[in-house]
């Protein structure tokens, strides 16, 4: 399979085809050799990452300059307490690399206050190094209690509280402890990272005992010559070999941390411009926009619908509020927007709807475009409601077009002979079919159709608290699972076929007959944050077909379906109409029964690492939805430890951490 690296670029002194054969893949000129073979040939291969976040930062700075007249200058020391407060309080949505729920929880516990913590956070929150997170947090919060395999490691690992985190640390250890050269240290790092066992076995001997040439000259002193005992040297090499599999390049993590700090800085001091720039970066991708709209609400930033006199192409900031852009509206092309903005800037704002129709030419802004603008609420500020405009606009546009044709043919209408001093009202000149405004649910449906999201509200807003109590997963969490799978190849919180409860409003239904001539359906269900596809097989469809109707709010019991290269879906096992009056979730009902169970965990023989893992699990699964008491037994003494949210899946997690023999449910 011929594939192209997303950001790999080969750089040569002379034309590339004098070194390697080339071919064309999707319009790109590509080297036919793999990156490892290119390196062996002595060619330079660089990775240039194009980050959406860099555009967000630049757009935000431009908006700040435009709105406030301020040239944003980031503090070079990157030690502003107001910025770090975002991480400490878990308000990092939109902050590069720190948006996921797991990373947010990690940072809230760590309480970072310097760039070094952010660099470590980027490096540790990955498979493998994640096991070091409790140790890093303990070192950060309790200085002076770090543990080192040998005192010689302290100058190298003190910055990460005794944890081996970075590739550079592995290189520095073999240099400082065994006397390796820089070049050789890099070869060891690479061998460990690539798991080259034969190279590592050879390097272990050199690391411990050193290397001499045939003449007896010392090439590498080795640990023993440098005063480090063989047992410690072996243990250190084992630790390096284990961590090097996952170790991160610190310079890369530092560059990411700088970008993260800058996004947090903008969010802390210019939140309106930052959120507008973030929303602009997702134009055309409606999966994430509802999530960031919700974050704007959390930040008390008002979101304004598109307005014919205020909106430009993209999201803008007006009086500390974010205004939707005209470019977000379906059927409104860039040429139409340019014509509207140009006319507005040249001759002033549009006084009323007919003023707009008269001043804008039909060839750029046609009836379909005007209809979409009406449905999106762009004319709401001009005095007529949407129902009236929808009932009237075609006749008004036709009338204006006819007047234009008459004028071109030198025909005179009754309006042409009215004295210039007389005022002609909008209603005198054009006839509107006055209609009562539509119901809020119909207005919201129009907004959703035109903008892809609801602005004036959401049909589920009134159910928000009830939803939170009855569901176990929402579309935002499903997006996070997707992100985890992209980053780690698996999800840490949710597994394939895990049982969940999901609720929302039906937006689309697609029915299909199977090979067995039974009917099934693919139902798109939207909650407050986005959409999820629900697969409904025949047995469930037969029982629930009467409620599978667009705009119905439903509750789904089902299981997550995680498949490679596919969006995550939920396979329904039961579907019911959502009842906002049923406030107890399954766990609440268990807790409300008179039988209160206690989970007792015997930690007598636990080492510190297992205790740390257990503490993390207890912290994660405790909270207001707890339904079972918790206690620990140590050397025969039982000590209460609060309460947990418990079900079969969570119990399996505690059994895996503690060992089934150490778990007692009474």
C-alpha positions in Angstrom: 0.0 0.0 0.0 1.4 3.4 -1.0 0.6 6.0 1.6 1.6 9.6 2.3 2.7 10.9 5.6 0.4 13.8 6.7 3.2 16.2 7.5 6.5 14.6 6.4 8.7 16.6 4.1 11.9 15.5 2.5 14.6 18.2 2.1 17.5 17.7 -0.3 20.4 19.9 -1.6 19.8 19.0 -5.3 16.5 18.1 -7.0 14.9 15.2 -5.1 14.7 13.0 -8.2 18.5 12.8 -8.3 18.4 10.9 -5.0 15.2 8.8 -4.9 12.4 7.7 -7.3 9.2 9.8 -7.1 5.5 9.3 -7.8 2.4 11.4 -7.6 -0.3 10.6 -4.9 -3.4 12.7 -4.8 -1.6 15.6 -6.5 1.4 15.5 -4.2 4.9 14.6 -5.3 6.0 11.8 -3.0 9.2 9.9 -2.4 8.8 6.2 -3.1 11.0 5.2 -0.1 9.9 4.9 3.5 11.2 7.4 6.2 13.6 4.9 7.6 15.2 4.1 4.3 15.4 7.9 3.5 17.3 8.4 6.7 19.7 5.5 5.9 20.4 7.3 2.6 21.3 10.4 4.5 18.4 12.5 3.5 16.6 14.9 5.8 13.0 14.2 6.6 11.1 16.8 8.7 7.6 16.8 10.1 5.8 20.1 9.8 2.5 20.0 11.7 -0.2 22.4 10.6 -2.3 23.2 13.7 -5.7 24.7 13.6 -5.0 26.3 17.0 -2.3 28.5 15.4 -5.0 30.0 13.2 -7.3 30.4 16.2 -4.6 32.4 18.1 -3.9 34.7 15.1 -7.6 35.3 14.5 -8.2 36.0 18.1 -5.4 38.6 18.2 -6.9 40.3 15.1 -10.3 40.4 16.8 -8.8 41.9 20.0 -7.0 44.6 17.9 -10.2 45.3 16.0 -12.5 45.5 19.0 -10.3 46.8 21.8 -7.4 48.5 19.9 -5.0 46.2 21.9 -2.0 44.5 20.4 -1.9 41.2 22.3 1.6 40.5 23.8 2.0 37.2 25.5 4.0 37.3 28.8 7.4 35.7 28.0 7.8 34.2 31.5 4.4 32.3 31.1 3.8 32.4 34.8 0.5 34.4 35.0 -1.6 33.1 38.0 -4.8 34.1 36.3 -4.0 31.9 33.3 -3.1 28.9 35.5 -6.4 29.3 37.3 -8.2 27.9 34.3 -6.4 24.6 34.7 -6.8 24.6 38.4 -10.5 25.1 38.2 -11.1 22.8 35.2 -12.1 25.5 32.8 -9.9 24.4 29.9 -12.5 23.8 27.2 -11.0 25.3 24.0 -7.4 25.2 25.4 -5.1 23.2 23.1 -4.3 19.7 24.3 -6.3 20.1 27.6 -9.9 19.8 26.6 -10.7 16.1 27.4 -12.4 15.1 30.6 -9.5 13.0 31.7 -6.9 15.7 31.1 -9.2 18.3 32.9 -9.5 16.0 35.9 -5.7 15.4 36.0 -5.0 19.2 35.9 -7.5 20.0 38.6 -5.8 17.6 40.9 -2.3 18.6 39.9 -3.0 22.4 40.3 -0.3 23.5 37.7 1.4 26.9 38.3 4.3 26.8 35.8 5.0 25.9 32.2 7.0 22.8 33.4 3.7 21.3 34.7 2.0 21.8 31.4 4.9 20.2 29.5 4.7 17.2 31.9 0.9 17.1 31.5 1.2 16.8 27.7 3.8 14.1 28.1 2.2 12.0 30.9 -1.4 11.8 29.6 -0.7 9.0 27.2 -0.6 5.2 27.5 2.3 4.0 29.6 3.3 7.3 31.2 -0.2 7.6 32.7 0.9 5.2 35.4 3.3 7.9 36.6 0.6 10.5 37.1 -0.2 9.7 40.8 3.6 9.8 41.6 4.0 13.1 39.7 1.0 14.7 41.5 2.3 13.5 44.9 5.8 15.0 44.1 4.2 18.3 43.0 1.9 18.6 46.1 4.4 17.2 48.6 7.8 18.6 47.7 10.9 16.8 49.2 9.4 13.3 49.2 10.6 12.1 45.8 12.1 8.7 45.4 15.2 7.9 43.3 16.6 4.5 42.4 20.1 6.1 43.0 21.1 9.6 44.2 22.8 10.2 40.9 19.4 10.4 39.2 18.2 13.3 41.4 19.7 16.2 39.3 18.1 14.7 36.2 14.7 13.7 37.5 14.0 16.3 40.1 12.2 18.5 37.6 9.6 15.6 37.1 9.6 14.6 40.8 11.5 11.3 40.3 9.4 10.2 37.3 11.1 9.3 34.0 9.0 11.2 31.5 11.1 12.6 28.6 13.4 11.0 26.0 15.9 13.7 26.8 16.1 12.4 30.4 16.9 8.9 29.1 19.8 10.4 27.1 21.0 12.5 30.0 21.0 9.4 32.3 23.3 7.4 30.0 25.6 10.4 29.5 25.9 11.4 33.2 25.9 8.0 34.8 27.7 5.9 32.2 29.7 8.6 30.3 28.0 8.1 26.8 28.6 10.7 24.1 25.6 12.7 22.8 25.4 10.8 19.6 25.6 7.4 21.3 23.0 8.5 23.9 20.6 9.3 21.0 21.2 5.8 19.5 20.3 4.2 22.9 17.2 6.3 23.1 16.2 5.3 19.6 16.9 1.6 20.2 14.7 1.6 23.4 11.9 3.5 21.7 11.9 1.1 18.7 12.3 -1.9 21.1 15.4 -3.2 19.3 16.2 -6.0 21.8 19.5 -7.1 20.4 20.9 -3.5 20.5 19.5 -3.0 24.0 21.1 -6.2 25.3 24.5 -5.0 24.0 24.0 -1.5 25.4 23.0 -2.8 28.9 26.5 -4.4 29.2 28.1 -1.1 28.0 25.9 1.0 30.3 26.9 -1.0 33.4 30.5 -2.1 32.7 31.6 0.4 30.0 33.5 -0.3 26.8 37.2 -0.3 25.9 38.9 -0.6 22.6 41.6 -3.2 21.6 44.3 -1.0 22.9 42.7 -0.7 26.3 41.5 2.8 25.9 38.2 3.6 27.6 35.5 4.5 25.0 32.6 4.5 27.5 33.4 4.5 31.3 30.1 2.7 32.4 28.2 3.1 35.7 30.5 1.0 37.8 33.6 3.1 37.0 31.6 6.1 37.9 30.7 4.8 41.3 27.3 3.4 40.7 26.8 -0.2 41.9 25.8 -3.0 39.5 22.4 -3.7 41.1 21.3 0.0 40.9 22.7 0.2 37.3 20.7 -2.8 36.2 17.5 -1.4 37.8 18.0 2.0 36.2 18.5 0.4 32.8 15.3 -1.6 33.2 13.4 1.5 34.2 14.8 3.4 31.1 13.9 0.5 28.8 10.3 0.5 30.1 9.8 4.2 30.0 11.5 4.7 26.7 8.8 2.8 24.9 6.4 5.6 25.7 8.7 8.5 26.6 7.9 11.8 24.9 10.3 14.2 23.2 10.4 17.1 25.7 11.1 19.8 23.1 7.9 18.7 21.2 5.9 18.7 24.5 7.3 22.2 25.4 6.3 23.6 22.0 2.8 22.2 22.6 2.7 23.6 26.1 3.6 27.1 24.8 0.7 26.9 22.3 -1.6 25.6 25.2 -0.5 28.5 27.5 -1.2 31.1 24.7 -4.7 29.7 24.1 -5.4 29.8 27.9 -4.0 33.3 28.1 -6.4 34.5 25.4 -9.3 32.7 27.1 -8.5 34.2 30.5 -8.2 37.8 29.2 -10.1 38.0 26.0 -12.7 35.3 26.3 -15.2 36.7 23.8 -12.7 37.1 21.0 -11.1 33.7 21.8 -14.4 31.8 21.6 -15.4 33.7 18.4 -12.1 32.7 16.8 -12.5 29.1 18.0 -16.0 28.9 16.6 -14.7 30.4 13.3 -12.2 27.6 13.1 -15.0 25.0 13.0 -17.1 26.7 10.3 -18.3 23.9 8.1 -17.9 21.3 10.9 -21.1 21.3 12.9 -20.1 18.5 15.3 -18.1 20.8 17.5 -19.9 24.1 17.2 -22.8 23.2 19.6 -20.2 22.2 22.2 -18.4 25.6 22.0 -21.7 27.4 22.0 -22.5 25.7 25.3 -19.0 26.7 26.6 -19.9 30.3 25.7 -23.0 30.0 27.9 -20.9 28.6 30.7 -18.7 31.7 30.3 -21.7 34.0 30.4 -21.1 35.1 26.8 -24.4 35.8 25.0 -24.7 34.3 21.5 -26.6 36.5 19.1 -28.4 35.2 16.0 -27.3 36.5 12.6 -28.3 40.1 11.9 -28.5 41.7 8.4 -27.1 45.0 9.9 -24.5 43.6 12.3 -23.2 40.3 10.9 -20.2 39.8 8.7 -19.2 36.5 7.0 -17.8 34.9 10.2 -18.5 35.1 14.0 -17.7 38.5 15.3 -17.7 40.2 18.8 -20.2 43.0 19.4 -20.3 44.7 22.8 -18.8 41.6 24.5 -21.4 39.3 22.8 -20.7 36.9 19.9 -22.7 37.5 16.8 -23.3 34.7 14.3 -21.9 35.3 10.8 -23.9 35.3 7.6 -21.5 32.6 6.3 -23.0 30.1 8.7 -26.4 30.2 7.0 -27.4 27.5 4.5 -28.0 28.7 0.9 -26.2 32.1 1.5 -23.2 32.1 -0.7 -20.0 34.2 -0.3 -21.0 36.5 -3.3 -24.3 37.3 -1.6 -22.6 38.1 1.7 -20.0 40.3 0.0 -22.8 42.2 -1.8 -24.8 42.7 1.5 -21.7 43.9 3.5 -20.5 46.1 0.6 -23.9 47.8 0.2 -24.2 48.3 4.0 -20.8 49.8 4.3 -21.3 52.1 1.3 -24.9 53.4 2.0 -25.6 52.6 5.6 -27.7 50.1 7.5 -30.9 48.7 6.1 -33.9 50.5 7.6 -36.5 47.8 7.0 -37.0 44.7 5.0 -38.2 46.4 1.8 -35.2 48.7 1.9 -33.0 45.6 1.9 -34.8 44.1 -1.1 -34.6 47.4 -3.0 -30.9 48.0 -2.4 -29.7 44.4 -3.1 -29.8 43.1 -6.7 -31.6 39.9 -7.5 -28.7 38.4 -9.4 -26.5 38.1 -6.2 -29.2 37.7 -3.5 -32.0 35.5 -4.9 -35.3 34.5 -3.3 -33.8 31.2 -1.9 -31.1 33.3 -0.2 -33.6 35.8 1.3 -35.8 32.9 2.5 -32.8 31.4 4.3 -31.9 34.8 5.9 -35.5 35.1 7.2 -35.6 31.6 8.6 -32.2 32.2 10.4 -33.6 35.3 12.0 -31.4 37.8 10.2 -34.2 40.3 9.7 -35.7 40.0 13.2 -34.4 43.5 14.1 -36.2 45.2 11.2 -39.7 45.2 12.7 -41.5 42.2 11.0 -41.7 38.7 12.5 -40.5 35.7 10.6 -44.0 34.3 9.8 -45.0 37.6 8.2 -41.8 37.9 6.2 -42.1 34.3 4.9 -45.7 34.9 3.8 -44.8 38.2 2.1 -41.3 38.2 0.7 -41.9 36.6 -2.7 -44.6 39.1 -3.6 -42.4 42.0 -2.4 -39.4 40.8 -4.4 -41.5 40.3 -7.5 -43.0 43.8 -7.1 -39.5 45.4 -6.8 -38.2 43.4 -9.8 -41.3 44.5 -11.8 -40.7 48.2 -10.8 -37.1 47.9 -12.0 -38.1 46.5 -15.3 -40.7 49.3 -15.8 -38.1 51.9 -14.9 -35.8 50.5 -17.5 -38.6 50.7 -20.1 -39.3 54.3 -19.1 -42.7 53.5 -17.7 -44.0 55.7 -14.9 -45.8 54.3 -11.9 -48.0 56.1 -9.4 -45.2 56.2 -6.9 -42.9 58.1 -9.3 -45.1 61.2 -9.4 -45.4 61.6 -5.6 -43.7 64.7 -4.4 -40.2 64.3 -3.0 -41.3 65.9 0.2 -44.0 63.3 0.8 -43.0 60.2 2.9 -44.1 56.8 1.6 -44.3 54.2 4.4 -43.1 50.7 3.9 -46.7 49.4 4.2 -48.0 52.0 1.7 -45.6 50.9 -0.9 -45.7 47.2 -0.3 -48.4 44.9 1.1 -47.4 42.5 3.8 -49.4 39.5 4.7 -49.4 40.0 8.5 -49.2 36.7 10.4 -48.8 35.9 14.1 -45.3 34.7 15.0 -44.7 31.0 14.9 -44.4 28.9 18.1 -40.9 28.7 19.6 -40.4 25.1 18.6 -41.1 26.0 15.0 -38.7 29.0 15.1 -36.0 26.7 16.7 -36.6 24.1 13.9 -36.0 26.8 11.3 -32.8 27.9 13.0 -31.6 24.4 13.2 -32.4 23.8 9.5 -30.5 27.0 8.4 -27.6 27.1 10.9 -27.2 23.4 11.9 -27.7 24.4 15.5 -30.3 26.1 17.7 -29.5 29.7 18.8 -32.6 31.1 20.5 -32.8 28.1 22.7 -32.9 24.3 22.5 -36.0 22.1 22.6 -34.3 20.1 25.4 -33.4 23.2 27.5 -36.4 22.6 29.8 -35.3 19.0 30.3 -31.7 19.7 31.1 -31.7 18.7 34.8 -33.9 15.7 34.2 -31.6 14.6 31.4 -28.5 14.8 33.5 -30.1 12.6 36.1 -31.4 9.9 33.7 -28.6 9.4 31.2 -25.2 7.9 31.7 -23.6 9.3 28.5 -24.1 12.3 26.2 -22.8 13.2 22.8 -20.0 15.3 24.2 -18.6 12.2 26.0 -19.0 10.2 22.8 -16.9 12.8 21.0 -14.3 12.4 23.7 -14.3 8.6 23.2 -13.5 9.2 19.5 -10.7 11.6 20.5 -9.2 9.0 22.9 -9.4 6.3 20.2 -7.6 8.6 17.7 -5.0 9.5 20.3 -4.5 6.1 22.1 -6.1 3.5 19.8 -8.6 2.7 22.6 -10.9 4.4 25.1 -10.0 4.4 28.8 -13.5 5.0 30.1 -15.8 3.2 27.7 -15.5 -0.2 26.1 -17.2 -1.7 23.1 -20.6 -3.2 24.1 -20.7 -1.3 27.4 -24.3 -0.6 28.5 -25.4 3.1 28.5 -28.4 5.3 28.7 -28.7 8.2 26.2 -31.6 10.6 25.5 -32.4 13.3 23.1 -34.7 14.6 20.3 -35.2 12.6 17.1 -33.9 14.6 14.1 -33.8 11.9 11.4 -35.0 8.3 10.8 -33.8 6.0 8.1 -35.6 2.7 7.8 -34.2 -0.3 6.0 -35.2 -3.9 5.3 -32.6 -6.6 6.2 -31.8 -9.7 4.2 -34.3 -11.6 6.4 -37.0 -9.2 5.3 -37.2 -7.7 8.8 -37.2 -3.9 9.3 -34.6 -1.9 11.2 -33.9 1.8 11.6 -31.0 4.2 11.9 -32.2 7.0 14.1 -30.3 10.2 14.6 -30.9 11.6 18.1 -29.6 15.0 19.3 -29.0 16.0 22.8 -27.8 19.4 24.1 -24.3 19.0 22.7 -24.6 17.1 19.4 -25.9 14.1 17.6 -25.5 10.3 17.9 -26.7 7.6 15.6 -28.9 4.9 17.2 -29.1 1.5 15.6 -32.6 0.0 16.1 -32.9 -3.7 15.2 -36.3 -5.4 14.4 -37.1 -6.7 17.9 -36.7 -3.2 19.4 -38.2 -1.4 16.4 -41.4 -3.5 16.6 -42.0 -2.4 20.2 -41.1 1.3 19.7 -42.0 2.2 16.2 -45.0 4.3 17.4 -42.6 6.7 19.2 -39.9 6.8 16.6 -41.2 10.0 15.1 -39.1 13.2 14.3 -39.1 15.8 17.1 -40.0 13.2 19.7 -37.8 13.1 22.8 -36.8 9.6 23.7 -34.7 7.6 26.2 -32.5 4.8 24.9 -31.1 1.9 26.8 -28.4 0.3 24.7 -24.8 -0.6 24.3 -21.9 1.4 22.7 -20.7 0.2 19.3 -17.0 1.1 18.8 -15.7 0.1 15.4 -12.4 1.1 13.8 -12.7 4.0 11.3 -16.4 4.5 12.1 -18.3 7.1 14.2 -19.4 5.6 17.6 -23.0 4.4 17.6 -25.4 3.1 20.2 -27.3 -0.2 19.6 -30.7 0.1 21.2 -32.0 -2.6 23.5 -35.0 -0.5 24.7 -36.5 2.8 23.7 -39.1 4.7 25.7 -40.5 8.2 25.6 -38.5 10.5 27.8 -40.4 11.4 31.0 -38.9 14.5 32.8 -40.8 13.6 36.0 -38.8 10.4 36.5 -35.9 12.0 38.3 -34.2 9.0 39.6 -31.6 7.3 37.5 -31.0 3.6 37.8 -28.3 4.3 40.4 -30.6 6.6 42.4 -33.3 3.9 42.5 -30.8 1.4 43.9 -29.7 4.0 46.5 -33.3 4.7 47.5 -33.9 1.1 48.4 -33.6 0.3 52.1 -30.7 -2.2 51.5 -27.4 -0.2 51.6 -24.4 -2.3 50.7 -20.8 -1.7 51.6 -17.7 -2.6 49.5 -14.8 -3.6 51.7 -11.3 -3.7 50.1 -8.5 -5.4 52.0 -5.4 -3.3 51.4 -3.1 -5.1 53.9 -0.7 -6.4 51.3 -0.9 -3.5 48.8 2.2 -1.7 47.7 2.2 2.0 47.2 1.7 1.8 43.4 -1.5 -0.3 43.9 -2.7 2.0 46.6 -2.3 5.0 44.2 -4.3 3.3 41.5 -7.0 2.5 44.0 -7.1 6.1 45.3 -7.5 7.3 41.7 -10.4 4.9 41.1 -12.1 5.9 44.3 -11.8 9.6 43.5 -13.1 9.0 40.0 -16.2 7.0 41.0 -17.2 8.9 44.1 -19.7 11.8 44.0 -23.3 12.7 44.5 -24.6 9.8 42.4 -23.0 7.3 44.9 -25.1 4.3 45.7 -22.8 2.1 47.9 -20.7 2.6 51.0 -16.9 2.1 50.9 -14.5 0.8 53.5 -10.9 -0.4 53.6 -9.5 -3.2 55.8 -5.8 -3.0 56.8 -4.3 -5.5 59.3 -7.8 -6.4 60.4 -8.9 -2.8 61.1 -11.9 -1.6 59.0 -12.1 2.1 58.2 -15.0 3.8 56.4 -14.0 5.8 53.2 -17.2 7.5 52.0 -19.3 6.2 49.1 -19.1 5.2 45.5 -21.2 5.0 42.3 -21.3 1.2 41.7 -22.5 -1.1 39.0 -21.2 -4.4 37.6 -18.7 -2.7 35.2 -17.3 -0.5 37.9 -17.1 -3.4 40.3 -15.0 -5.3 37.7 -12.6 -2.3 37.6 -12.1 -2.5 41.4 -11.6 -6.3 41.2 -8.9 -5.8 38.5 -7.1 -3.2 40.6 -7.4 -4.9 44.0 -7.7 -8.6 43.1 -11.0 -10.4 43.5 -9.8 -12.1 46.7 -9.4 -8.7 48.4 -13.0 -7.5 47.6 -16.0 -8.1 49.9 -19.5 -6.9 49.3 -21.7 -7.0 52.4 
